[in-house]
Amino acid sequence: MSTHFPSSSRRGSIVIFLLLLAAGYLFSFGPVQALYSSGRISGPMPEDLVTFYKPVHWFYHNTPMGPPMTRHDAWWGRQLKRS
């Protein structure tokens, strides 16, 4: 008896993985920005990091998710100021 997964199950797993990866990328901007703005990482944000997060800036300014993501970033800033 074979235990192969159907092709659609594998595709579904890949889609879920890619969605989780995209969400992790979007949500990682807040903590990174807060680390630099709080002074825990000294100096300006490196140009490579600015380039890496350039799609996030587009996402903030061109989708309805911009305001909630901005609040998420602000929350991280407040958390780092408290500790």
OpenMM code with the backbone's topology and positions (N, CA, C; nanometers):
from openmm import Vec3, app, unit

residues = "MET SER THR HIS PHE PRO SER SER SER ARG ARG GLY SER ILE VAL ILE PHE LEU LEU LEU LEU ALA ALA GLY TYR LEU PHE SER PHE GLY PRO VAL GLN ALA LEU TYR SER SER GLY ARG ILE SER GLY PRO MET PRO GLU ASP LEU VAL THR PHE TYR LYS PRO VAL HIS TRP PHE TYR HIS ASN THR PRO MET GLY PRO PRO MET THR ARG HIS ASP ALA TRP TRP GLY ARG GLN LEU LYS ARG SER".split()
positions = [
    Vec3(0.0842, -0.1180, 0.0000),
    Vec3(0.0000, 0.0000, 0.0000),
    Vec3(0.0884, 0.1240, 0.0000),
    Vec3(0.0607, 0.2130, -0.0869),
    Vec3(0.1410, 0.3343, -0.1023),
    Vec3(0.0895, 0.4444, -0.0096),
    Vec3(0.1831, 0.5245, 0.0443),
    Vec3(0.1446, 0.6349, 0.1330),
    Vec3(0.1821, 0.7692, 0.0718),
    Vec3(0.1716, 0.7798, -0.0590),
    Vec3(0.2030, 0.9064, -0.1255),
    Vec3(0.0917, 1.0067, -0.1023),
    Vec3(0.1329, 1.1311, -0.0788),
    Vec3(0.0347, 1.2381, -0.0627),
    Vec3(-0.0121, 1.2826, -0.2004),
    Vec3(-0.1357, 1.3210, -0.2081),
    Vec3(-0.1828, 1.3733, -0.3358),
    Vec3(-0.1089, 1.5019, -0.3702),
    Vec3(-0.0974, 1.5271, -0.4974),
    Vec3(-0.0282, 1.6442, -0.5471),
    Vec3(-0.0897, 1.7729, -0.4937),
    Vec3(-0.2223, 1.7791, -0.4809),
    Vec3(-0.2881, 1.9000, -0.4319),
    Vec3(-0.2531, 1.9267, -0.2862),
    Vec3(-0.2328, 1.8246, -0.2063),
    Vec3(-0.1930, 1.8415, -0.0666),
    Vec3(-0.0543, 1.9039, -0.0578),
    Vec3(0.0353, 1.8599, -0.1435),
    Vec3(0.1707, 1.9140, -0.1458),
    Vec3(0.1687, 2.0610, -0.1876),
    Vec3(0.0888, 2.0922, -0.2881),
    Vec3(0.0768, 2.2316, -0.3325),
    Vec3(0.0182, 2.3184, -0.2230),
    Vec3(-0.0801, 2.2661, -0.1515),
    Vec3(-0.1402, 2.3402, -0.0406),
    Vec3(-0.0387, 2.3690, 0.0681),
    Vec3(0.0467, 2.2720, 0.0974),
    Vec3(0.1511, 2.2916, 0.1980),
    Vec3(0.2510, 2.3975, 0.1537),
    Vec3(0.2842, 2.3967, 0.0272),
    Vec3(0.3784, 2.4965, -0.0251),
    Vec3(0.3169, 2.6360, -0.0185),
    Vec3(0.1891, 2.6471, -0.0532),
    Vec3(0.1210, 2.7766, -0.0483),
    Vec3(0.1153, 2.8279, 0.0947),
    Vec3(0.0819, 2.7422, 0.1897),
    Vec3(0.0782, 2.7826, 0.3309),
    Vec3(0.2158, 2.8265, 0.3774),
    Vec3(0.3188, 2.7514, 0.3412),
    Vec3(0.4549, 2.7881, 0.3787),
    Vec3(0.4931, 2.9256, 0.3231),
    Vec3(0.4604, 2.9503, 0.1968),
    Vec3(0.4933, 3.0792, 0.1351),
    Vec3(0.4162, 3.1939, 0.1993),
    Vec3(0.2905, 3.1704, 0.2356),
    Vec3(0.2124, 3.2733, 0.3045),
    Vec3(0.2710, 3.3039, 0.4426),
    Vec3(0.3120, 3.2011, 0.5153),
    Vec3(0.3753, 3.2219, 0.6458),
    Vec3(0.5088, 3.2950, 0.6324),
    Vec3(0.5836, 3.2623, 0.5292),
    Vec3(0.7104, 3.3300, 0.5040),
    Vec3(0.6868, 3.4782, 0.4738),
    Vec3(0.5862, 3.5080, 0.3920),
    Vec3(0.5539, 3.6476, 0.3601),
    Vec3(0.5081, 3.7230, 0.4844),
    Vec3(0.4267, 3.6599, 0.5672),
    Vec3(0.3809, 3.7247, 0.6909),
    Vec3(0.4986, 3.7506, 0.7848),
    Vec3(0.5897, 3.6545, 0.7958),
    Vec3(0.7086, 3.6742, 0.8789),
    Vec3(0.7932, 3.7904, 0.8305),
    Vec3(0.8061, 3.8025, 0.7003),
    Vec3(0.8815, 3.9135, 0.6408),
    Vec3(0.8154, 4.0468, 0.6749),
    Vec3(0.6839, 4.0552, 0.6551),
    Vec3(0.6130, 4.1802, 0.6838),
    Vec3(0.6204, 4.2170, 0.8319),
    Vec3(0.5981, 4.1193, 0.9184),
    Vec3(0.5967, 4.1471, 1.0612),
    Vec3(0.7356, 4.1658, 1.1207),
    Vec3(0.8399, 4.1313, 1.0489),
    Vec3(0.9761, 4.1504, 1.1019),
    Vec3(1.0220, 4.2950, 1.0913),
    Vec3(0.9559, 4.3741, 1.0088),
    Vec3(0.9985, 4.5130, 0.9903),
    Vec3(0.9833, 4.5940, 1.1188),
    Vec3(0.8754, 4.5756, 1.1917),
    Vec3(0.8517, 4.6508, 1.3148),
    Vec3(0.9633, 4.6359, 1.4166),
    Vec3(1.0006, 4.5134, 1.4516),
    Vec3(1.1089, 4.4969, 1.5491),
    Vec3(1.2428, 4.5526, 1.4997),
    Vec3(1.2732, 4.5344, 1.3722),
    Vec3(1.4001, 4.5854, 1.3184),
    Vec3(1.4025, 4.7371, 1.3244),
    Vec3(1.2941, 4.7992, 1.2806),
    Vec3(1.2868, 4.9448, 1.2837),
    Vec3(1.2949, 4.9958, 1.4276),
    Vec3(1.2284, 4.9285, 1.5199),
    Vec3(1.2304, 4.9705, 1.6601),
    Vec3(1.3709, 4.9575, 1.7202),
    Vec3(1.4434, 4.8546, 1.6830),
    Vec3(1.5797, 4.8385, 1.7344),
    Vec3(1.6692, 4.9547, 1.6925),
    Vec3(1.6549, 4.9994, 1.5695),
    Vec3(1.7360, 5.1121, 1.5224),
    Vec3(1.6875, 5.2437, 1.5810),
    Vec3(1.5561, 5.2654, 1.5854),
    Vec3(1.5060, 5.3936, 1.6338),
    Vec3(1.5227, 5.4093, 1.7843),
    Vec3(1.5290, 5.2985, 1.8580),
    Vec3(1.5486, 5.3072, 2.0034),
    Vec3(1.6956, 5.3232, 2.0410),
    Vec3(1.7842, 5.3054, 1.9444),
    Vec3(1.9268, 5.3174, 1.9729),
    Vec3(1.9908, 5.1888, 2.0211),
    Vec3(1.9160, 5.0802, 2.0272),
    Vec3(1.9754, 4.9526, 2.0691),
    Vec3(2.0743, 4.9007, 1.9662),
    Vec3(2.0513, 4.9366, 1.8425),
    Vec3(2.1504, 4.9130, 1.7374),
    Vec3(2.1902, 5.0521, 1.6908),
    Vec3(2.3151, 5.0844, 1.7102),
    Vec3(2.3589, 5.2221, 1.6838),
    Vec3(2.3774, 5.2485, 1.5345),
    Vec3(2.3624, 5.3760, 1.5003),
    Vec3(2.3826, 5.4187, 1.3632),
    Vec3(2.2563, 5.4092, 1.2814),
    Vec3(2.2641, 5.4582, 1.1596),
    Vec3(2.1473, 5.4502, 1.0715),
    Vec3(2.1287, 5.3080, 1.0196),
    Vec3(2.0099, 5.2801, 0.9709),
    Vec3(1.9811, 5.1496, 0.9132),
    Vec3(2.0676, 5.1311, 0.7886),
    Vec3(2.1402, 5.0202, 0.7762),
    Vec3(2.2245, 4.9983, 0.6584),
    Vec3(2.1438, 5.0013, 0.5284),
    Vec3(2.2064, 5.0477, 0.4235),
    Vec3(2.1396, 5.0614, 0.2941),
    Vec3(2.0863, 4.9271, 0.2436),
    Vec3(2.1596, 4.8190, 0.2687),
    Vec3(2.1114, 4.6862, 0.2262),
    Vec3(1.9812, 4.6494, 0.2974),
    Vec3(1.9709, 4.6860, 0.4238),
    Vec3(1.8489, 4.6578, 0.4995),
    Vec3(1.7330, 4.7439, 0.4501),
    Vec3(1.7623, 4.8688, 0.4173),
    Vec3(1.6598, 4.9573, 0.3603),
    Vec3(1.6090, 4.8986, 0.2283),
    Vec3(1.7007, 4.8503, 0.1468),
    Vec3(1.6629, 4.7890, 0.0188),
    Vec3(1.5814, 4.6620, 0.0410),
    Vec3(1.6204, 4.5812, 0.1390),
    Vec3(1.5503, 4.4567, 0.1700),
    Vec3(1.4050, 4.4828, 0.2079),
    Vec3(1.3809, 4.5910, 0.2833),
    Vec3(1.2465, 4.6228, 0.3297),
    Vec3(1.1712, 4.7202, 0.2393),
    Vec3(1.2256, 4.7557, 0.1243),
    Vec3(1.1574, 4.8466, 0.0321),
    Vec3(1.0191, 4.7942, -0.0097),
    Vec3(1.0004, 4.6655, -0.0368),
    Vec3(0.8652, 4.6169, -0.0686),
    Vec3(0.7663, 4.6360, 0.0470),
    Vec3(0.8146, 4.6327, 0.1701),
    Vec3(0.7263, 4.6551, 0.2844),
    Vec3(0.6736, 4.7982, 0.2817),
    Vec3(0.7595, 4.8939, 0.2464),
    Vec3(0.7147, 5.0327, 0.2351),
    Vec3(0.6057, 5.0455, 0.1286),
    Vec3(0.6242, 4.9779, 0.0175),
    Vec3(0.5213, 4.9807, -0.0867),
    Vec3(0.3911, 4.9233, -0.0317),
    Vec3(0.4007, 4.8114, 0.0379),
    Vec3(0.2841, 4.7439, 0.0953),
    Vec3(0.2106, 4.8370, 0.1913),
    Vec3(0.2844, 4.9087, 0.2766),
    Vec3(0.2245, 5.0014, 0.3732),
    Vec3(0.1478, 5.1125, 0.3021),
    Vec3(0.2034, 5.1654, 0.1955),
    Vec3(0.1455, 5.2824, 0.1304),
    Vec3(0.0392, 5.2494, 0.0258),
    Vec3(0.0312, 5.1255, -0.0179),
    Vec3(-0.0568, 5.0915, -0.1298),
    Vec3(-0.1603, 4.9831, -0.1016),
    Vec3(-0.1735, 4.9428, 0.0233),
    Vec3(-0.2741, 4.8421, 0.0563),
    Vec3(-0.3497, 4.8851, 0.1812),
    Vec3(-0.4658, 4.8281, 0.2039),
    Vec3(-0.5414, 4.8607, 0.3260),
    Vec3(-0.4729, 4.8113, 0.4543),
    Vec3(-0.3727, 4.7283, 0.4410),
    Vec3(-0.3024, 4.6766, 0.5592),
    Vec3(-0.2014, 4.7759, 0.6157),
    Vec3(-0.1801, 4.8872, 0.5487),
    Vec3(-0.0827, 4.9860, 0.5946),
    Vec3(-0.1082, 5.0368, 0.7352),
    Vec3(-0.2285, 5.0869, 0.7658),
    Vec3(-0.2533, 5.1379, 0.9017),
    Vec3(-0.2361, 5.0332, 1.0127),
    Vec3(-0.2885, 4.9099, 0.9968),
    Vec3(-0.2631, 4.8113, 1.1032),
    Vec3(-0.1143, 4.7782, 1.1180),
    Vec3(-0.0432, 4.7718, 1.0073),
    Vec3(0.1004, 4.7421, 1.0166),
    Vec3(0.1753, 4.8581, 1.0819),
    Vec3(0.1327, 4.9809, 1.0574),
    Vec3(0.1941, 5.0962, 1.1213),
    Vec3(0.1731, 5.0890, 1.2725),
    Vec3(0.0535, 5.0488, 1.3153),
    Vec3(0.0278, 5.0325, 1.4593),
    Vec3(0.1149, 4.9215, 1.5169),
    Vec3(0.1357, 4.8154, 1.4404),
    Vec3(0.2229, 4.7058, 1.4846),
    Vec3(0.3656, 4.7569, 1.5061),
    Vec3(0.4135, 4.8362, 1.4129),
    Vec3(0.5487, 4.8922, 1.4255),
    Vec3(0.5585, 4.9838, 1.5469),
    Vec3(0.4554, 5.0663, 1.5677),
    Vec3(0.4549, 5.1570, 1.6831),
    Vec3(0.4517, 5.0780, 1.8136),
    Vec3(0.3786, 4.9670, 1.8156),
    Vec3(0.3739, 4.8827, 1.9350),
    Vec3(0.5136, 4.8328, 1.9705),
    Vec3(0.5885, 4.7881, 1.8700),
    Vec3(0.7246, 4.7417, 1.8951),
    Vec3(0.8114, 4.8547, 1.9500),
    Vec3(0.7948, 4.9741, 1.8962),
    Vec3(0.8706, 5.0888, 1.9463),
    Vec3(0.8416, 5.1145, 2.0925),
    Vec3(0.7148, 5.1061, 2.1320),
    Vec3(0.6790, 5.1274, 2.2727),
    Vec3(0.7359, 5.0164, 2.3608),
    Vec3(0.7350, 4.8939, 2.3124),
    Vec3(0.7875, 4.7828, 2.3928),
    Vec3(0.9368, 4.7993, 2.4205),
    Vec3(1.0107, 4.8433, 2.3213),
    Vec3(1.1548, 4.8591, 2.3410),
    Vec3(1.1867, 4.9796, 2.4279),
    Vec3(1.1037, 5.0815, 2.4280),
    Vec3(1.1263, 5.1962, 2.5146),
    Vec3(1.1005, 5.1601, 2.6611),
    Vec3(1.0089, 5.0656, 2.6860),
    Vec3(0.9768, 5.0252, 2.8222),
    Vec3(1.0887, 4.9447, 2.8867),
    Vec3(1.1542, 4.8614, 2.8088),
    Vec3(1.2543, 4.7709, 2.8670),
    Vec3(1.3924, 4.8317, 2.8704),
] * unit.nanometer
topology = app.Topology()
chain = topology.addChain("A")
for resn in residues:
    res = topology.addResidue(resn, chain)
    for name in ("N", "CA", "C"):
        topology.addAtom(name, app.Element.getBySymbol(name[0]), res)
